[in-house]
Amino acid sequence: SLVQQSGVALSSITGTCVGLSGIAISSVADWVRNALTSRVSGPIELCGDELIALDAAFHGGRGILAIAGTGSHVVGRTQNGELVRTGGWGPVMSDQGAGSRIGLLALRAMFHAQDASEETSLLPAIHSAWGTQTIEDLIERGNSNPVVEFSKLAPLVAEAAAAGDTVARRVLQQSGEELADLVLLAVRKGTALESSASSASVALEPWTVAYTGSVIEKISLLREAMIATILQSDPAVEFLSQPADPPLGALWRAAHISAA
């Protein structure tokens, strides 16, 4: 348990922060708050998991964070503390650069390669992952209801790309570019907010971009494509070299509210 690992009694905790993806659901928030209130002392903060990741990178300061795991979205904070968000509309409408979209794009690219008589290792890899034998099996599986978990195909796309598969590399390049577009939109939103809040004579600092999530952390080709695309549009943008660690952001926020 946490108590055994840390050696810290729950009763001695003076501030708690929990980041959850489902925090907007009142029943979830109420359950978590009630469970914590009976176990810890001090104030309790519940927030979205994207906020603890943002604060892991910037400690309450200005910056943009790209999140890409099974799903994706981008969140940022201006110098005035205003939040900006792009993406995050779910696997059907959004999730650029995320595992779910990579899997879907890989299937589309693989079928296009079949039409174009282009060789790719994605076909046997997907067959192996899904336990299918024929193209017809793949079509049925890919169009099944409920929808299959396309995100499970992302690791094999990364493996194929690392081995030099051209089709897989195009998928990851496209995914990185799509995620970069979300980041650039967040940069523009943040810049517009800052420009409207300050005088025209004040020079705005370049934005710093951080990243977190299983896909963007593990798939370097996608991450590099995102960075290159952003720099082509805005060469002044800077990047943190290491991924943000969300639990550290929760600890920072907990210490902040504890000291307040």
Sequence and secondary structure as in RCSB ss.txt:
>XXXX:A:sequence
SLVQQSGVALSSITGTCVGLSGIAISSVADWVRNALTSRVSGPIELCGDELIALDAAFHGGRGILAIAGTGSHVV
GRTQNGELVRTGGWGPVMSDQGAGSRIGLLALRAMFHAQDASEETSLLPAIHSAWGTQTIEDLIERGNSNPVVEF
SKLAPLVAEAAAAGDTVARRVLQQSGEELADLVLLAVRKGTALESSASSASVALEPWTVAYTGSVIEKISLLREA
MIATILQSDPAVEFLSQPADPPLGALWRAAHISAA
>XXXX:A:secstr
 HHHHH   GGG   EEEEETTTTSHHHHHHHHHHHHTT  S EEEEEHHHHHHHHHHTTSSEEEEEESSSEEEE
EE TTS EEEEE SHHHH  TTSHHHHHHHHHHHHHHHHHTT   THHHHHHHHHT  SHHHHHHHHT SS   G
GGGHHHHHHHHHTT HHHHHHHHHHHHHHHHHHHHHHHHHHHHHHHHS TTS     EEEEESHHHHH HHHHHH
HHHHHHHH TT EE SS   HHHHHHHHHHHHHH 
